Amino acid sequence: MAYAAGDRMTAGRTNRLQPKQYYAIGSGTVAGAATNADVPSATVTFTTEAANAT
């Protein structure tokens, strides 16, 4: 998100500037070699504090 001279700081914009930590929790095991590969049927869900956050 870019800011231009004269933009107003709102609470929503300030919250989006804060760094956030997200933690992954495994729900099962996958057998296989320890390599960098996609995990079949894996999904990641994020909950954001602001609507339309990217």
Backbone bond lengths (Angstrom), bond angles and torsions (degrees), N, CA, C in turn:
res aa  C-N    CA-C-N  psi(-1)  N-CA   C-N-CA  omega(-1)  CA-C   N-CA-C  phi
1 M - - - 1.448 - - 1.526 108.10 -
2 A 1.281 116.11 125.81 1.455 120.97 -179.28 1.522 110.57 -93.78
3 Y 1.295 115.71 150.42 1.453 122.17 175.62 1.518 108.26 -116.35
4 A 1.298 116.01 141.62 1.459 121.21 176.35 1.528 108.40 -113.62
5 A 1.307 116.18 160.09 1.461 120.57 178.14 1.516 109.17 -58.17
6 G 1.330 116.62 131.04 1.452 121.39 178.52 1.523 113.84 91.85
7 D 1.343 118.63 -4.77 1.473 120.27 177.09 1.518 110.12 -63.88
8 R 1.316 115.31 146.14 1.463 120.80 177.64 1.519 109.51 -89.22
9 M 1.331 115.15 137.94 1.459 120.31 174.80 1.521 107.55 -86.25
10 T 1.307 116.14 124.96 1.458 121.01 176.67 1.526 108.41 -112.95
11 A 1.314 116.63 165.87 1.462 120.57 179.00 1.527 110.85 -60.95
12 G 1.325 116.65 -39.71 1.458 120.29 179.52 1.516 112.50 -62.89
13 R 1.321 117.01 -43.41 1.465 120.24 179.20 1.522 110.97 -67.07
14 T 1.317 117.21 -37.44 1.457 120.92 178.85 1.520 110.37 -65.91
15 N 1.327 117.96 -41.97 1.466 120.90 178.83 1.516 111.58 -62.12
16 R 1.322 118.01 -36.41 1.465 120.30 179.98 1.525 112.17 -70.62
17 L 1.334 118.56 -19.00 1.455 121.45 178.07 1.527 112.59 -81.00
18 Q 1.322 117.34 -19.39 1.458 121.64 -177.74 1.524 110.37 -71.16
19 P 1.331 118.33 133.51 1.463 119.55 175.57 1.530 110.02 -68.62
20 K 1.305 116.87 141.82 1.456 122.21 180.00 1.515 109.80 -123.22
21 Q 1.316 116.96 147.58 1.454 121.50 175.35 1.521 107.94 -108.21
22 Y 1.317 115.49 135.77 1.452 121.85 177.08 1.517 107.88 -121.30
23 Y 1.310 116.30 140.16 1.445 121.69 -178.04 1.517 109.72 -115.97
24 A 1.319 116.10 137.71 1.459 121.56 178.12 1.523 108.66 -97.57
25 I 1.309 115.50 137.28 1.454 121.53 177.99 1.522 107.75 -124.41
26 G 1.321 116.35 121.05 1.450 120.68 179.32 1.517 111.14 -75.59
27 S 1.320 116.06 140.04 1.465 119.68 179.51 1.523 111.83 -111.17
28 G 1.308 117.18 4.94 1.459 120.11 179.58 1.513 109.87 -171.08
29 T 1.316 116.14 -178.52 1.452 120.26 179.82 1.520 109.73 -116.35
30 V 1.307 115.84 152.30 1.458 122.14 176.60 1.520 107.00 -127.34
31 A 1.311 116.69 121.47 1.455 120.79 179.11 1.521 109.18 -85.34
32 G 1.305 116.58 140.08 1.453 120.28 178.22 1.511 111.00 156.74
33 A 1.300 115.04 179.96 1.463 120.82 -179.92 1.523 110.47 -70.39
34 A 1.313 116.23 150.92 1.468 121.58 179.02 1.528 109.12 -82.76
35 T 1.314 116.80 80.49 1.456 121.86 178.91 1.520 109.06 -127.43
36 N 1.311 116.41 165.21 1.460 121.10 175.80 1.519 108.50 -80.81
37 A 1.313 116.37 98.23 1.462 121.22 -179.12 1.523 109.13 -146.09
38 D 1.312 116.41 158.38 1.456 120.89 176.71 1.523 110.37 -67.03
39 V 1.321 116.37 144.04 1.457 121.49 176.87 1.520 107.32 -93.60
40 P 1.326 117.86 125.37 1.468 119.91 -178.84 1.531 111.92 -59.45
41 S 1.308 117.21 136.81 1.473 124.65 176.70 1.526 113.89 62.19
42 A 1.323 118.31 23.15 1.461 120.98 179.73 1.529 109.80 -81.46
43 T 1.326 116.63 140.54 1.461 122.00 175.91 1.521 109.21 -133.36
44 V 1.314 116.21 151.49 1.456 122.49 176.92 1.519 107.37 -130.80
45 T 1.326 116.35 126.69 1.458 121.54 179.96 1.526 109.08 -115.90
46 F 1.326 116.85 130.57 1.453 122.12 178.52 1.520 109.87 -115.82
47 T 1.308 116.13 139.17 1.462 121.72 172.35 1.519 107.23 -109.56
48 T 1.330 117.48 122.12 1.454 121.07 -177.75 1.528 109.96 -105.62
49 E 1.309 115.85 156.63 1.458 120.58 179.96 1.515 113.13 -82.26
50 A 1.324 116.52 -20.38 1.454 120.74 -178.20 1.523 109.83 -122.50
51 A 1.292 116.76 142.23 1.469 121.03 179.05 1.518 110.26 -64.31
52 N 1.330 117.23 143.78 1.465 124.51 177.01 1.528 113.22 61.42
53 A 1.322 117.95 27.87 1.459 120.85 178.05 1.520 109.72 -70.15
54 T 1.312 116.91 144.01 1.474 121.11 177.77 1.504 109.55 -124.37
